[in-house]
Amino acid sequence: MSRYSRTFAAIPVVLLLSTPASAGRYVATTVSNGGSVRGTVQFHGSAHRKRIKVTKNPATCGRTKLSEALIVHGHRLANAVVYLKDITRGKKGKRTQPVLDQHKCVYVPHVQAALKRSKLRLHSSDDVLHNVNGSQNGRVLFNVAMPMKGQTIRRKLRKAGLIRVKCDAGHTWMRAYIWVFPHPYFAVTGSDGRFELTDVPAGTYTLAVWHEKLGTRSTRVTVAAGGSVTKTFRY
């Protein structure tokens, strides 16, 4: 039996008024006999995906687009970001090169997370003009025109927090979200709703989940040395 195949009772959750990525400065250190936090994010409401009419560049974009704001498969919620909110010491993260592509007038991926100081690669697979506008805490981080297919622009992710991305070139349905963390204890759920955080130092933490439409919730978890904690978030 898969370790994910068991059924776990939904945990009580608390709605947060704000969603800081981490409390205090994060210190990378060696983690010996770390534990893990795993589980699923579920949604049990109506999950009908709205079809949005395309109003510009239909030859490239198509006539309609399915909303990506709420994607659910069998009560499993995709595009939820799960993270340890208040961890200040732990394993060293590996900076990657996250990519945000524009493909048939949709941002791919719709939701992603990356380590602070990673270099984001903005790319366009489309032959129409896009204008990529990314803001964080109400401040514009980048606002660049991308008129050419195959064009790439890089931007360094200097601050932790949520970056909201939109297209200002008439493709009003185009939205993307990039969470930036100072530590590596984060995960983005796929279609199966699963998450797993590994090499967690023994201790008690706030485990949080964010979703663009459903908001942010949290619960406390205690991780034992070499142990495993399983939690289910339920919207």
N, C-alpha and C positions, 0 to 999 in steps of 0.2 A: 504493500500500500504506500502511495506517495505521502510524503510528510505534509503535503498540502491537501490531501484528500479527506482529512478528518473535518468534522463540523464543529465549530467553536461558537459559543454564545457571543452575541454582540456586546461590545464593551460600552460602558457609560462614557459619554463624551461631553466636552465643555466647549461652547462656542467662544472663539477668541475675538476680541475687538481689533487686534492687530496681529500681524504675522511676521515678526522679526526672524531672520534666518538663524541667529544664534545670539546668546547672551554673552558679552565679554569677548576677549581676545582668545583665539584658538591656538593651542600649542601642540605641535606634532611631536610624538614621542613613540617609543617602542611599546607595543601592546603584547603582553604575554598572557596566554590562556584567556583570550577575549571570548565574549559570548556573542549571541546573535538575537536579533529581533525580526520576526517574520510574520506574515499574515496576509489578509486580503482587505480590499476596500469594496464595500457593497452599496448598491442603490436599490431601493424597493418601491420607488414611485413610478410615475408614468415616464417612459423614456422614448417617446416619439421624437424622431429627428425631423426638424423643420426643413423644408426645401426652399432655398433662397433663389430668387430670380436674378439672373446675371444682367447687368445694365450696361456693360461696356466690354468690348473686345470678345464677342461671343465665338469668333473663329478660333481663338486660343483658349478661352475660359469655358466654353460650353454655354448651354442655355440656362442651366440651373446648377446649384451647389447644395449638397447636404450640410446642414449645420454640424459643426464639430464641438459644439458647446456641451453636449451630454451624450457620451457613447457608452452604451451598456450592453453586455452580452451575458444573458442568464443571471442577472442581478450583480454581475461583476463590473466594476466601474473602471474605465480606462482614463488615462491622462490625469490621474491624481498624484500629487507630489507628497511623499511621506518622508519625514526627516526628524532627527533629534534636535529639538529646539534649543536646548540649554547646555549642550556638551561643550566643554572648554579644553579638554585634553583627549588625545586619541591618536589613531594611526595617521600616517602621512598620506595625503591624497595625491593622486596622479593627475596632473593637468592634461586634458585632452584638447582637441580642436573641434568644438561643437560646430555644427553646420546648420544653417537655416536656409533652405532652398525655397524657391518660388516655382512651383510646377503646376501648370494649367490653372494659374491664378489661385493657388492654395499654398499656404506656408507648410513646409514639411521639415521637421515634425511640428505638430500643432503645439505640443507642450514638451519641454525638455528642461534638464537641470545640469549645471556645470559648476566646476570649482572656480572660485575667485582667482583672477589673474589668468584664466584661460583666454585664448584668442578665438573669438567667434568669427566664423567664416560665413558671410552673407553671399549667397549665390543665386543666380537666376537661370532657370532652365527655359524661360519663356522668351518669346520674340516680341513682347510688348513692353511698354514703359511701366515700371513699378517704382514707387517711392517708399522706401523702407524707413518708418519712423518708430524708433524705440525709446521709451521713456521709463524712468525709474523714480518712484516717489514724486511724481509730477515734474521731473526734470528731464529734458530731452538729452539722451545719450548719443544718439546718432539719427540723422535725417538725410538719407542719401538717395539720389535718383539712380535707377538701374535700368537703362533703356535697351541694353544689348543682351542677347542670348549668350550664355556662357560667362557673363561678367561676374567677377568675384571681388568683394571688398572685405577687409579684415578689421575687426575692432576688438580691443582688449577689454575684458570684463573686470573692471577695477573695484567695484563695490558690491557687497552682498545685498541681496534683496530681489524683488520681482521686477522683471523687465516686461513691459507690455508693448507688443509690436503691432503696427497697423500699416496699411497701404494708403497713401494719400493721393494716389493717381487714379481715383475713380472706382477702385475695386473695394467697395466699402465692407464687404463680407470678410475680407482677409484679416485674420487675427492670429497672433501667436503669443506664447508666454514662455519666458525663460527665467527659471529660478537660479540665482547665483548664491553659492554657499561658501563660507570660509573653511568648511570641514567636509570630509567625504562621506558623511553619514546621511545619505539621501538616496531616494529611488523614485522612479516614475512608473506607475502601473501601466501594463499593457492591457490587452483585451481580456486577460484572465484575472485582472484586478490584484495580482500578487505583488508583494514587496518583500525585500529581505535586506537587512543591514547587518554586516558581519564585522568581526574583530572589534566588538564594542567593549571598552573597559568595564569591569565590574562597577556597578553603581546604580543610582536611581536618576531617571531622566524624564523629561517631557517629550512624549512621542506625538508629533503633530501631522495632520494631513490637510492639504489644501486642494480645492477644486475651483475652477474659474466660475462656475455657476452656483455651486452648493456651499461655498465658503470654507472656513477653516475650523477644524475641531482638534481636540487634544486629549490625552490621557497620560497618567503616570505609569512608568514601567520600571521594574527593578531587575537588573541583569546580574546574574551570578557569574563568577569566574568559570568559563568553559560551558556555561549554561545556555539555554535557548528559551526565549519568550515568544509566545504566539498571541497576536491580537487581531481582532476583526473590527474595523470601522464600518459603521452602518449609517447611511443617509436615508 
